């Protein structure tokens, strides 16, 4: 049973290592995601404001 657990852990660690993004690219991705989120929030707030004006 312990051997099986170790093998599963090894497989997990290998799959994580393959999906890691280099630091420089990760920083850029996080920045772009934050900008996208702020843009989305602004768009939603604008839609809410527009909906309230019509009533």
C-alpha positions as CSV (number, residue, x, y, z in Angstrom):
1,X,0.0,0.0,0.0
2,X,2.8,2.5,0.9
3,X,4.5,1.8,-2.5
4,X,1.2,2.7,-4.3
5,X,1.0,6.0,-2.4
6,X,4.5,6.9,-3.3
7,X,3.9,6.1,-6.9
8,X,0.8,8.3,-7.0
9,X,2.7,11.1,-5.3
10,X,5.5,10.8,-7.9
11,X,3.0,11.0,-10.7
12,X,1.4,14.0,-9.2
13,X,4.7,15.8,-8.8
14,X,5.7,15.1,-12.3
15,X,2.4,16.4,-13.7
16,X,2.7,19.6,-11.6
17,X,6.3,20.2,-12.8
18,X,5.1,20.0,-16.4
19,X,2.4,22.6,-15.9
20,X,4.4,25.2,-14.1
21,X,4.9,28.5,-15.9
22,X,8.2,30.3,-15.7
23,X,8.3,33.3,-13.3
24,X,8.5,36.0,-15.9
25,X,5.5,34.6,-17.9
26,X,3.6,34.0,-14.7
27,X,4.0,37.6,-13.6
28,X,2.7,38.8,-17.0
29,X,-0.2,36.3,-16.8
30,X,-1.3,37.5,-13.4
31,X,-1.0,41.2,-14.5
32,X,-3.2,40.5,-17.6
33,X,-5.7,38.5,-15.5
34,X,-6.0,41.4,-13.0
35,X,-6.5,43.9,-15.8
36,X,-9.2,41.7,-17.3
37,X,-10.9,41.4,-14.0
38,X,-10.9,45.2,-13.4
39,X,-12.3,45.6,-16.9
40,X,-15.0,43.1,-16.3
41,X,-15.9,44.7,-13.0
42,X,-16.2,48.1,-14.7
43,X,-18.4,46.7,-17.4
44,X,-20.7,45.0,-14.9
45,X,-21.0,48.2,-12.9
46,X,-21.8,50.1,-16.0
47,X,-24.5,47.7,-16.9
48,X,-26.0,47.9,-13.4
49,X,-25.9,51.7,-13.6
50,X,-27.6,51.6,-17.0
51,X,-30.3,49.2,-15.7
52,X,-31.0,51.5,-12.7
53,X,-31.3,54.6,-15.0
54,X,-34.1,53.1,-17.1
55,X,-36.5,52.7,-14.2
